[in-house]
Amino acid sequence: MNRSAGAAAKRLPGSERKQLAVQALAGAETISELSARLGVSRKFVYAQRGKASDALDDAFSLAAPDDGVLFQLPVTRTWLRQAMLGLTLIWRSSYRALVELMQRSAGRARQCGQRSQPAAMGRAAGPGDQPRAGPLRHSRGPA
């Protein structure tokens, strides 16, 4: 590639690069004609066409993997205890539901859950606090 073609490619704004890619995909002009008209190399035109083709493939792909890994989270016993306590106190989940959740997701709920949740609940109450025993109520929501 000669220096003038490289300089022309660097000066080409994004909108013109996009237009170049669309024209290259359309095939109305050859790659050589496009590169000569804009003063850029054929390699540059092929690269822009490739980017546009990849973008179109992504936009129209049928299988969009929604279950791909978004991030990884190191799960420790401390983290599990905090999660179980949060589910119990904030979302008012039952202990039985926590055990079932842990069994289904990690396969080790009985080992971690049955000992951790009562201990965490004991630590959550202040010293001298006694748990209140009262009637259980079920709210059915608005009628």
C-alpha positions in Angstrom: 0.0 0.0 0.0 1.4 3.4 -0.9 1.5 6.2 1.7 -1.2 8.3 0.0 -3.7 5.4 0.2 -2.9 4.9 3.9 -3.3 8.5 4.6 -6.6 8.7 2.7 -7.9 5.7 4.7 -7.0 7.3 8.0 -8.8 10.5 7.0 -11.9 8.8 5.9 -14.7 9.6 8.4 -16.9 6.8 9.9 -20.0 7.7 7.8 -17.9 7.4 4.5 -16.4 4.1 5.7 -19.9 2.8 6.3 -21.0 4.0 2.8 -17.9 2.3 1.3 -18.7 -0.9 3.1 -22.3 -0.8 1.8 -21.2 -0.2 -1.7 -18.6 -3.0 -1.5 -21.3 -5.4 -0.3 -23.8 -4.3 -3.0 -21.3 -5.2 -5.7 -22.3 -2.4 -8.1 -18.6 -1.5 -8.5 -15.6 -3.7 -8.2 -13.3 -3.4 -5.2 -10.6 -2.0 -7.5 -13.0 0.7 -8.8 -14.1 1.7 -5.2 -10.5 1.9 -4.0 -9.3 3.9 -7.0 -12.3 6.4 -6.7 -11.7 7.0 -3.0 -7.9 6.8 -3.1 -7.6 3.9 -0.6 -6.1 0.5 -0.9 -8.1 -2.6 -2.0 -7.1 -4.2 1.3 -8.9 -1.4 3.2 -12.0 -1.8 1.1 -12.0 -5.6 1.7 -11.6 -4.9 5.5 -14.6 -2.5 5.5 -16.7 -5.0 3.6 -15.7 -7.7 6.1 -16.7 -5.5 9.0 -20.1 -4.8 7.4 -20.7 -8.4 6.6 -19.9 -9.5 10.1 -22.3 -6.9 11.5 -25.1 -8.1 9.2 -24.4 -11.7 10.2 -24.7 -10.7 13.9 -27.9 -8.7 13.3 -29.7 -11.5 11.5 -28.4 -14.6 13.2 -31.2 -16.8 14.4 -29.5 -18.2 17.5 -28.8 -15.4 19.9 -27.2 -17.1 22.9 -29.1 -15.7 25.9 -27.6 -18.2 28.3 -24.0 -17.2 27.7 -21.8 -16.5 30.7 -22.2 -12.8 31.7 -19.7 -12.9 34.5 -18.1 -15.3 37.0 -18.7 -15.0 40.7 -16.5 -16.7 43.3 -18.9 -18.4 45.7 -17.6 -19.0 49.2 -19.3 -20.4 52.3 -19.5 -16.8 53.6 -21.2 -15.6 50.4 -23.7 -18.5 50.6 -24.5 -17.6 54.2 -25.1 -14.0 53.2 -27.2 -14.9 50.2 -29.3 -17.3 52.3 -29.8 -14.7 55.0 -30.7 -12.1 52.5 -33.2 -14.3 50.8 -34.8 -15.1 54.2 -34.9 -11.6 55.6 -35.3 -9.4 52.5 -37.4 -11.5 50.2 -39.0 -13.4 53.0 -38.2 -16.8 51.5 -38.8 -19.8 53.6 -36.0 -22.0 54.9 -37.4 -25.0 52.9 -37.4 -22.9 49.7 -33.8 -22.0 50.3 -32.8 -25.6 50.8 -34.6 -26.5 47.6 -33.0 -23.6 45.7 -29.5 -24.7 46.8 -30.1 -28.3 46.0 -31.3 -27.5 42.5 -28.6 -24.9 41.7 -25.5 -26.2 43.5 -26.4 -29.8 44.5 -25.0 -29.2 48.0 -27.8 -27.4 49.8 -28.2 -29.8 52.7 -24.5 -29.5 53.6 -24.3 -25.7 53.6 -27.9 -24.6 54.1 -29.2 -26.5 57.1 -26.4 -25.4 59.4 -25.8 -22.0 58.0 -29.2 -20.4 57.9 -30.1 -20.9 61.6 -26.7 -19.8 62.7 -26.9 -16.7 60.5 -30.4 -16.0 61.9 -29.0 -16.2 65.4 -26.2 -13.7 64.5 -28.7 -11.4 62.9 -30.7 -11.0 66.1 -29.0 -8.7 68.7 -27.8 -10.0 72.0 -30.7 -10.7 74.3 -33.3 -10.5 71.5 -35.8 -13.3 71.7 -37.5 -14.4 68.5 -41.2 -13.4 68.6 -43.6 -16.3 68.4 -46.9 -15.3 66.9 -49.6 -16.5 64.6 -48.5 -17.0 61.0 -50.5 -15.0 58.6 -50.8 -15.3 54.9 -51.7 -12.3 52.8 -53.6 -13.1 49.7 -52.9 -9.7 48.1 -55.5 -7.3 46.8 -58.9 -8.8 46.2 
